[in-house]
Amino acid sequence: MSTAAATRLTVLATSAVLVALTASACAAGVTEGSSIKPAPQAAVTAASGGNTCAKPDVPAGLSTQHVMSDGMRRTVVVYYPHGHKPGKPMPMVIDLHGSGSTPLQQLAGSEIAATADKHGFVVVAPQAGIPFIAGKSHGFAWNVPGVPLMSGRPVPKGAPNDIQFMRDAIAAMNKALCVDTKRIYVTGFSGGARMASQVGCELSGQIAAVAPMSGLRMPGNCKLGRPESVLSFHGTSDGTNPYNGSKQIYWSYSVPVAAQRWAAADHCDKGVQKQVVNGVISTTYGNCDNGRQVVLYTVTGQRHMWPGTPDSMAKGYTVPKIDPNEIMWSFFESHPLDAATA
């Protein structure tokens, strides 16, 4: 069997396990964890800022953990890579689910577990705070500051502060998982991508780079504390978050405009386009402040799905011969938090 075939089987097997799970603590293969309180920042730095740290508080594979935030017990699903030797801080990728979805569904849809095993990073998938029911979707939606829900309705009064939850989850996971605090990254799909965009702006002092998939935005209230590296994939056949924008309040401008706004905030050069493979064009904004970079991958025919997955393309199109997860990880790996703000 070829290496590529073996890797694909691993991805399929991992995804099959993830799809079979539910958010219940009794679900097969998911270990229920106790509540984890965010550590003071000094303790977090001491725990993960050096060359060694204590054994992580979670098992290898999937586990359900809880983080206290604003007096609420919030859910976080963790995928700890197999084969990682405890004691050395490792990168953390926060993977945010879309509106109406759940952390386990996001892990399955992004197929990120196999990438984590291969490259040795931990994945943290928090659960949004707003219950969301629309048709067959029974999940949760993010409280993105100043942005209504997909339906156009305002965020319900009293909805949890999900930005604060992100802060608390990062602090708690830094302590529990032995995280390299210079290599904390955020990705997400659809509504999770919009939330990742917001987190990348508001927590730019902690987040090294973001990769919003099928949902890149530039928050209107964004005041970057430091330049932020941004990678995004978006399909031209996306009917939910149209590539060229829509009349929806949460999606009123195009994806290229979103990338341009990030590039302007990072003080980058003009974008340079090139064909990566047939059907995929990258637009790269380089020479940004502090060595940052903004890159948009435009995928002709991709629908509203995580890029590169088997059913992600519209009828008549084939999945491009690239691995978006590998591209994302390579981008993350080359953009740690700059020393000036770490």
N, C-alpha and C positions, 0 to 999 in steps of 0.2 A: 504494500500500500504506500502511495506517495505521501510525503510530509503534508502537502496541502489537503489531501483527502483525509488523513488522520486528524488534522486540525479541524476540518469541517465536521467530522463525526463527533469530536469533542464538544464543539459548539452546539450541535444538534442535541446531544445527550444532555448537556447542561441546561439548554433551553427547555427541553422536555420536562426535566425535573422542576424547573422554576414554574412552568405553566401549571403543573400538577398541584402546586402548593397553594394554600390560601393564607390570609393574614392571621389566621388563628394560631395561637401558641401551640396547639395540638397538631398542627399540620406536619406531615412527614418531612423530616429533614430540617425543620426549623426549631432552634433552641430558644426557649423563652428566657429573656434576661431580666434582671432586676432593674429598678429605676436608677439612673445615673445622674447625679447632680453635676452641673457644670463646675469645673475646677476654677479657682482663682487664676488670673492670667499668669501670675508669677509661678504658680505650681505647674501650669501647662508648659511654660517655657522650660522649667527645670526638668520636666518629665520627658520632653521630646526634642529639646533644642540641642542636646549633646550627641555623642557618637553611640551611646548605648542607653537602653532603658529597660524597664521591667517587662516581664512576660505579659502579653495582652490579656485583657479580661474576657475575651470572647474565643470560641472554638473556631477551627478552620471550617470554611464553608459558610452556610447561611445561618443567621441567628436573628431573633427579634429582640431589640433592646428598647429601653425607654429613657427619655430625657425629660427632666423637669424644666418647664419654661413658663414664666408668668403664672406659677402656681398650678399648671396643668401637666399631666403625665402624657407626654407625646411619644408617638411610635417612630422608631427608626429601624429599618432592616439593614443588616450588615452582611457583606460578603467578604470574608477574610480569606486571602489566597492560600491554596494548598502548597505545601513545600517551602513556605517562608520560614526562615530561621528566626525565632524571637530574639530580641535584644538590640536590633538595629532599627532606628526609625525608618519608616517607609512612607511613600506618597499616599495621599488619600484623594479619591475622586468621588465627589458628591453627585449622585445621579437622581434628578428630579422628574417625577412622573407627570404626565399630562392631565388636563382637566377630565374628571370622571374616571380616573385610573387609580392604581395603587402602587406602592413600592415594589411588590413582587411582580406585578404585571410589567412595570418598567424594566426591572432587571431581565425579565424574559424577553421583552421586545427589543431591548438594546443589545442583547447577547454579550454583555460586557464582562460576565464572569470568566469566560475563557481568556479574554484579553488580560484580566487581572491576574489569573493564574500564570499566564505566560510571562508577564512583565513584573510581577511582584508588587502590586499596589492593592490597597484595600478600598472597597466600594461601600459607600454609605448612602442609603436610599431613604430619606425622611418621608413621612406622610403628611400631606397638606392638611390644613385645619378646617376647611369648609366642606361639609357633606354635599355631594353633587349627584343628582339623579336626573338623567336626560335620556329617555328611550331605554336602551339596553345598558347604558352606562350607569353603574352604581359604584362611585368611588369618591374622590375628594378633589377640591380645587384650591389653588393657592390664593392667598390674600396679597396680591401685588399692589403696593401702595399707589393710590390714585387711579387705579384701573378697574373698570367694572368687570363683571363675569362675562363669559362668552355670550350669554343670552342678552347682554346689554343691561341687565339688572345690576344695581349697586351691590357691593359687598354687604352681607347682612350685618346689622349692628351687633357689636359684641364679638365679632369674629376674631379668632386668635391672631396675634401679631406674628406672622410667619417670618418676617425679617429677624425679629428677636429670637424666634425659634432657631433660625439658622445660626445665629451667634452662639446660642446656648448649645446646640448640637455640635458645632465645631469645637467648642471648648471641652465638652464632655468626651467627644470621640478622640480628641488630641490626647487626653489623659488615658482613656481606656484602651486605645489601639496602638500606642507608641508611634505617633504620626510625625513625619518630617514637616515641621511647620513652614518650611520654605517651599513645600510642594503640595499645597492644597489647591485642588482644581474643582470646577463645577461644570457639569453638563446637564442636559435635560431635554425633554421632547415636548413640543407644542406648548401647552400652558406651563410646563416645567421649563421650557426654553425661555419663555417670557420671564419666569421667575429667576432663572439663571442669569439673564441679562440684568435684572434688578440687583441681584446679589453681587454680581461682578462690579457693579457701580458702587453700591453702598458699603460693601466690605472689601473694597479694593486694597486696603492695607493688609488683608489677610489672604485674599484669594490671588494665586499666582497667574491664573488664566482661566477663561471660560470657553465653553463650546456649546452654545445653544443650537439644537437641531430642530429644524422646521418651525422656528419661532423666534428668530433673532429680533430684538428690539433695542432701541437706545432710550432709556427712561428720560422723559421730559424734565424730571426734577433732578437729573443726575449731576452731581458735582464730584468728580473723581478726586480721591485723595492721592492717588498715584496712577500713572498710565497702566492700562490693562490690556493684556494680549487676548485676542478674540478670534475664535475659529467657528465657522458655521457651515452647515450643509443645508440646501433648500432646493426643492424640486419645482419645476415649471408647471407640473400638473397637480399641484397641491390645491385642493378645493376647499380646505378648511382655513388655512392661512395662505391666501393666494400670493404668489411670488411678487406680483405687481401691486399689492395692496388691495383694500376693499373699503366699503363704506362703514364697516364695523368700527366702533369707537376704539376698541382694543387693537385694531389692525388697520389703521388709516393711512399708512404709507408703505412703500415697497421695501422688500428685503435689501436690494442694493443701496437704497437710501439709508437704511439702518446701519449697514456696514460703513457707508461714507461718514455717517455721524460719529461712529466709534473712531474711525480714522482721524477725523477732525479733532476729537477730544484728546487723542493720543499724539496729535501733531505729526501725522505721518505724511509721506510723500503721496503723490497721485497713484491711484491703483494701476497695477500692471496685470493684464490678462494673458492666460496661456491655456491651451488645451491639454488637460492632464491625460485623458484617454478619450475615446470616442464618446461623445455625449456629456462630458464633464469639463467645465471651464472653471479655472480658479482665478480669482481676482485678489491680488496681494498688495497690501498697503505696507510698505516697508520704511525703514529709516525713521521709525517713531521714537518718541522720547524714551529714555532708559532701555533701549534695545527691544521695545515691545513690537508687536506685529498684529495686523488684522487681515484675516484671510476668509474669503467667501467662496465656497464651492457651489456652483450652480449645476444641477443635475437635470438634464432634459428628460422629461417624461416621468420623473419621480413623483409619486403621490404623497399624501400626508401620512408618512410612516418613517420609522428610523431608517436612515440611508443604508443601502447595501443588503438589506434583508430580502428574502426570496420574493415576497409579495409587494415589494415597495414600488414597483413600476406600473405605469398605466398600460392598458392593452396596446400591443404593438411595439413595446419597448422591452429591452432586456437589461438585466442588472449590470451596471458597468463593472469592468474588471479592475476594481480597486477595493480596498478594505478600509472603509471609513473609520472603524475603531482603531486600526493601526495608525492611520493618519492622525486621528485625534490624539492618541497616546504619544506619538512622535512629537507632535506640536506641544503637548503638555510638558514632556520631558525636556524639551529645549527652552522652556520658559519658566524657570523657577522664579520665586519672588526675588526681586532685586535686593541686593545687600543694603541699599540705602534705606529701605523701609522694612526689612525683615526684623 
